[in-house]
């Protein structure tokens, strides 16, 4: 009797008491099995209407998982009652500690959801001795309940970017509220048709309130924003434009310069090894790297021109006024054309149609740095779970990780 009283202290099973207990071994783990029976003085309430019901329709013994106790996993053998409610008919008894038709207690479900927030579903399931599908279902329902529908009222500034969701160039798009730093929407793909559901969700009235949208030079994003958000200005991100310049101009010129130095092995080696020196921000270079960079630029005039033009292109994002930007932009285009460097001339020709998105940076000092940080966190979420097969679940995890700031 004393042992049963001690087991009851573990409880929290309102309306039930421990009738008996035993240990069982399953897959090299010990389980504590507690037999629960309804307390004779308990008040039974209908799960439909919540009214007290005395008549019992039938009884069924169910096995319910509960929180572990020390080294033992816990399972409850519960007499589940169906009450003969005069208003609702036969209905399960309402229990504060167990949801209808659930196979785990509410406190175990809460523990699984908390653990899933910091580790993989598989690890959470193994820790609690449940199937991983059960753990995933618990976490998914918890996320649906806690995250809920996104609040799109008051959104004025957006940032959009893509991230890799699988190998083989499979991508998803994330849309962020820049002001409140929260994820508004995540969807598979990056085409116009695949990002359009977000603007449909936003609706015409909210779309008209969008003031600016930061993005890389993704034509699909640009066209959809212009179609749905008539008052929004597209702002192209500095990082993506300079990264594109580095790939298409600086790297191309460096390779061509190295090929021209085949017969000068020492100089060729210096140019070939200068890849990251040419692409990094000069302010982040050490003194020794500054010396190496100067040597590389002195070794090839064409490389020097491409490098200087990169720094002038970056300066466009710091123009104080639209007129100052216009003068700097025209000057940069003229210098690019006069350089005679094929890769630079081609890049300038391709960049020219995007001038409005670069100019918008003067009025709207926005960038996609917040989205890049979110993308890094998404990679961690994905690696922690070794990937996701359920997009809806994965996207809920992302939204839960970035609930945003309060209004």
C-alpha positions in Angstrom: 0.0 0.0 0.0 2.9 2.4 0.8 4.4 1.7 -2.6 1.1 2.5 -4.3 0.9 5.8 -2.4 4.4 6.7 -3.5 3.4 6.0 -7.1 0.4 8.2 -6.7 2.7 11.1 -5.8 4.1 10.9 -9.3 0.6 11.4 -10.6 -1.3 14.4 -11.9 -3.9 12.1 -13.3 -6.9 13.9 -12.0 -9.9 11.6 -11.5 -7.7 8.4 -11.5 -5.7 6.6 -8.9 -2.9 3.9 -9.1 -4.3 0.5 -8.7 -1.1 -1.5 -9.3 2.3 -1.2 -11.0 5.0 -3.5 -12.4 8.2 -3.4 -14.4 8.6 -4.7 -18.0 11.7 -5.1 -20.3 11.3 -4.1 -23.9 14.2 -3.7 -26.4 16.7 -3.6 -23.5 14.9 -0.7 -21.8 12.9 -1.0 -18.6 9.3 0.3 -18.5 7.3 1.2 -15.4 3.7 0.2 -16.1 1.1 1.8 -13.9 -2.5 0.6 -13.8 -4.9 3.5 -13.3 -8.5 3.1 -12.4 -11.2 5.8 -12.0 -11.4 7.3 -8.5 -14.8 6.5 -7.0 -15.4 10.1 -5.9 -14.3 11.7 -9.1 -16.6 14.0 -11.1 -17.0 12.8 -14.7 -17.5 15.4 -17.4 -18.5 15.0 -21.0 -15.8 15.9 -23.6 -18.6 17.3 -25.8 -20.5 19.7 -23.6 -18.4 19.7 -20.5 -21.4 18.8 -18.2 -21.1 16.4 -15.3 -22.3 12.9 -16.2 -22.8 10.1 -13.7 -23.8 7.3 -16.1 -21.0 5.3 -17.8 -21.7 3.9 -21.3 -18.6 1.5 -21.5 -15.0 1.1 -20.4 -11.9 0.4 -22.5 -8.4 -0.2 -21.3 -5.9 2.0 -23.2 -2.1 2.2 -23.0 -0.9 5.8 -22.6 2.7 7.0 -22.6 3.8 9.4 -19.9 7.0 11.2 -18.8 10.0 9.0 -17.8 10.7 8.5 -14.1 14.4 8.4 -13.4 15.8 5.7 -15.7 12.4 4.1 -16.4 10.1 4.8 -19.3 6.5 5.1 -18.1 3.3 3.6 -19.6 -0.2 3.9 -18.1 -2.9 1.3 -18.4 -5.9 3.5 -18.2 -9.6 2.6 -18.0 -10.9 5.0 -20.6 -14.6 5.8 -19.9 -17.3 6.7 -22.4 -20.1 8.5 -20.6 -23.7 8.3 -21.5 -24.4 12.0 -21.9 -28.1 12.9 -22.2 -27.2 15.8 -24.4 -24.3 14.5 -26.6 -24.8 10.7 -26.5 -21.9 8.4 -25.8 -18.8 10.6 -25.4 -15.3 10.1 -24.0 -14.7 11.5 -20.5 -13.0 14.9 -20.5 -9.6 14.7 -18.8 -7.3 17.7 -18.2 -4.2 15.6 -18.6 -5.1 13.6 -21.7 -6.5 14.7 -25.1 -9.3 12.6 -26.7 -7.9 9.6 -28.6 -4.3 10.6 -27.7 -1.8 7.9 -26.9 0.4 10.2 -24.8 -0.3 12.5 -21.9 -0.3 16.2 -22.4 2.8 16.7 -20.3 4.6 14.1 -22.3 3.5 15.9 -25.5 4.8 19.2 -24.1 8.1 17.6 -23.3 8.4 16.1 -26.8 7.6 19.5 -28.4 10.2 21.3 -26.3 12.9 18.7 -27.1 12.0 18.8 -30.8 12.8 22.6 -30.7 16.4 21.9 -29.9 17.1 18.5 -31.5 15.9 16.1 -34.1 12.5 14.4 -34.0 14.3 11.0 -34.0 16.3 11.9 -30.9 13.3 13.2 -29.1 11.4 10.1 -29.9 14.1 7.8 -28.7 14.5 9.7 -25.5 10.8 9.3 -24.7 10.5 5.8 -26.0 7.9 6.6 -28.7 7.8 6.2 -32.4 9.4 9.0 -34.5 6.1 9.5 -36.4 4.3 10.1 -33.1 6.9 12.6 -32.0 6.7 14.4 -35.4 2.9 14.5 -35.2 3.1 15.9 -31.7 5.6 18.6 -32.7 3.6 19.5 -35.9 0.4 20.0 -34.0 2.2 22.0 -31.3 3.7 24.3 -34.0 0.3 24.7 -35.7 -1.2 25.7 -32.4 1.6 28.1 -31.2 2.6 29.6 -34.5 -0.9 29.9 -35.9 -1.9 31.9 -39.0 0.5 34.7 -39.9 -0.5 38.3 -39.1 -0.1 40.3 -42.3 -1.6 43.6 -41.1 0.7 46.5 -41.0 3.4 45.0 -43.2 5.2 47.8 -45.1 8.7 46.6 -46.0 9.7 43.1 -47.2 12.8 41.2 -48.1 12.8 38.1 -50.3 15.5 35.5 -51.0 15.9 31.9 -51.9 17.6 29.0 -50.1 18.5 25.5 -51.1 16.0 23.0 -49.8 17.5 19.8 -51.5 20.4 18.9 -53.6 20.0 19.2 -57.4 19.2 23.0 -57.5 15.9 22.6 -55.6 15.1 25.9 -53.9 12.5 27.5 -51.6 11.6 31.2 -51.1 11.4 33.0 -47.8 9.6 36.3 -47.3 10.5 38.4 -44.3 8.9 41.4 -42.6 12.0 43.7 -42.3 10.6 46.0 -39.6 9.4 43.2 -37.2 12.1 40.7 -38.2 9.8 37.8 -38.7 9.2 35.2 -41.4 5.9 35.8 -43.1 5.9 33.0 -45.7 8.0 30.1 -46.9 7.2 28.3 -50.2 8.9 25.8 -52.4 10.4 27.1 -55.6 11.5 30.5 -56.8 9.6 31.1 -60.1 6.8 33.7 -60.5 4.1 31.1 -60.2 5.6 29.6 -57.1 5.9 32.9 -55.2 2.5 34.2 -56.3 0.6 32.4 -53.5 2.3 34.8 -51.0 0.8 37.9 -52.8 -2.5 36.1 -53.0 -2.4 35.6 -49.3 -1.4 39.2 -48.7 -4.4 40.4 -50.7 -4.8 43.6 -52.9 -5.3 46.0 -50.0 -2.2 44.9 -48.1 -0.2 44.7 -51.4 -1.0 48.3 -52.1 0.5 49.3 -48.7 3.9 47.7 -49.4 6.5 50.5 -49.7 9.7 48.6 -50.6 11.0 45.1 -51.2 14.7 44.1 -50.9 15.9 41.3 -53.1 18.7 40.0 -55.3 18.5 40.5 -59.0 15.9 37.8 -59.4 13.7 38.6 -62.3 10.8 36.4 -61.1 10.6 38.2 -57.7 11.0 41.6 -59.4 8.1 41.0 -61.9 5.8 39.6 -59.2 6.4 42.6 -56.9 5.7 45.0 -59.7 2.5 43.2 -60.7 1.0 42.9 -57.3 2.4 45.8 -55.3 1.9 49.0 -57.4 3.4 51.3 -54.8 6.4 49.3 -53.9 10.0 50.1 -54.9 12.3 47.2 -55.6 15.7 47.6 -53.8 18.6 45.4 -55.1 21.0 44.2 -52.4 24.6 45.3 -52.6 26.0 41.9 -51.5 24.3 40.0 -54.4 25.3 42.5 -57.1 29.0 42.6 -55.9 29.1 38.8 -55.6 27.8 38.6 -59.2 30.4 41.1 -60.3 33.1 39.1 -58.6 32.0 35.8 -60.3 31.5 37.2 -63.8 34.1 40.0 -64.0 36.9 39.7 -61.4 37.3 35.9 -61.6 37.1 35.9 -65.4 39.8 38.6 -65.7 42.0 36.8 -63.2 41.8 33.6 -65.1 42.5 35.3 -68.4 45.5 37.1 -66.8 46.9 33.8 -65.4 46.6 32.2 -68.9 48.6 35.0 -70.4 51.4 34.4 -67.9 52.0 30.8 -68.8 55.7 31.4 -69.5 56.2 33.5 -66.3 55.6 30.8 -63.7 56.2 32.9 -60.5 54.0 35.8 -61.6 51.3 33.4 -62.8 51.3 31.7 -59.4 50.8 35.0 -57.7 47.8 35.8 -59.9 46.2 32.4 -59.6 46.4 32.4 -55.8 44.8 35.9 -55.5 41.2 34.7 -55.9 40.0 35.6 -52.4 42.3 38.6 -52.1 40.4 40.2 -55.0 37.0 39.4 -53.7 37.3 40.2 -50.0 36.5 43.6 -48.6 39.8 45.6 -48.4 39.0 46.8 -44.9 39.1 43.1 -43.7 42.6 42.3 -45.1 45.6 42.0 -42.9 48.7 44.1 -43.6 50.5 41.1 -45.2 47.4 40.5 -47.4 47.4 44.2 -48.4 50.9 43.8 -49.6 50.1 40.7 -51.6 47.1 42.4 -53.1 49.2 45.4 -54.2 51.6 43.0 -55.9 48.9 41.3 -57.8 47.3 44.5 -59.0 50.7 45.8 -60.1 51.3 42.6 -62.0 48.4 43.1 -64.4 46.8 46.4 -65.5 43.5 44.8 -66.6 43.1 43.2 -63.2 43.7 46.6 -61.6 40.9 48.2 -63.7 38.4 45.4 -62.8 39.3 45.7 -59.1 38.9 49.5 -59.0 35.6 49.3 -60.9 34.3 46.9 -58.3 35.0 49.5 -55.5 33.4 52.2 -57.6 30.3 50.0 -58.1 30.0 49.5 -54.3 30.2 53.2 -53.8 26.8 53.6 -55.7 25.0 52.2 -52.6 26.4 55.0 -50.4 25.3 57.9 -52.7 23.8 60.7 -50.5 21.3 61.9 -53.0 19.6 60.7 -56.2 21.5 63.3 -58.3 24.8 62.2 -56.8 23.9 58.6 -57.6 23.0 59.5 -61.1 26.3 61.2 -61.8 28.3 58.3 -60.3 26.2 55.7 -62.2 26.8 57.4 -65.6 30.4 57.7 -64.8 30.7 54.0 -63.9 28.9 53.0 -67.1 31.2 55.2 -69.2 34.4 53.9 -67.6 33.2 50.3 -68.0 32.6 50.8 -71.7 36.0 52.6 -72.2 37.8 49.9 -70.3 37.6 47.5 -73.3 37.5 44.5 -71.0 34.9 42.1 -72.5 33.7 40.7 -69.2 33.3 44.2 -67.7 31.5 45.6 -70.8 29.1 42.7 -70.8 28.4 43.0 -67.1 27.7 46.7 -67.4 25.3 46.1 -70.4 23.4 43.5 -68.4 23.3 45.7 -65.2 21.9 48.8 -67.0 18.2 47.7 -67.0 18.4 47.2 -63.2 19.3 50.8 -62.4 16.0 51.7 -60.7 16.5 48.9 -58.1 20.0 50.2 -57.3 18.8 53.8 -57.2 16.0 52.9 -54.7 18.8 52.2 -52.1 19.1 56.0 -51.8 15.5 56.4 -50.6 15.2 53.0 -48.9 18.4 51.9 -47.1 17.4 48.2 -47.1 19.3 45.0 -47.7 18.8 41.3 -47.5 21.3 40.8 -44.6 18.5 39.8 -42.3 17.3 37.2 -44.8 20.9 35.9 -45.2 21.1 35.4 -41.4 17.7 33.6 -41.5 19.0 31.4 -44.3 22.0 30.4 -42.2 19.7 29.4 -39.3 17.5 27.4 -41.8 20.6 25.4 -42.8 21.1 24.6 -39.1 17.5 23.5 -38.7 17.8 21.3 -41.8 21.1 19.8 -40.7 19.9 19.1 -37.2 17.0 17.0 -38.6 19.1 15.5 -41.4 16.6 17.0 -43.8 12.8 17.1 -44.0 10.4 15.2 -46.2 7.4 17.2 -45.2 7.5 20.8 -46.5 4.6 22.0 -44.4 6.4 20.8 -41.2 9.7 22.2 -42.3 8.2 25.6 -43.1 6.4 25.7 -39.7 9.8 25.0 -38.0 11.2 28.0 -39.9 8.4 30.3 -38.9 8.6 29.2 -35.3 12.3 30.0 -35.2 11.6 33.6 -36.3 8.4 34.8 -34.6 9.7 38.4 -34.8 9.6 41.5 -32.6 6.5 42.8 -30.9 4.6 45.7 -32.4 
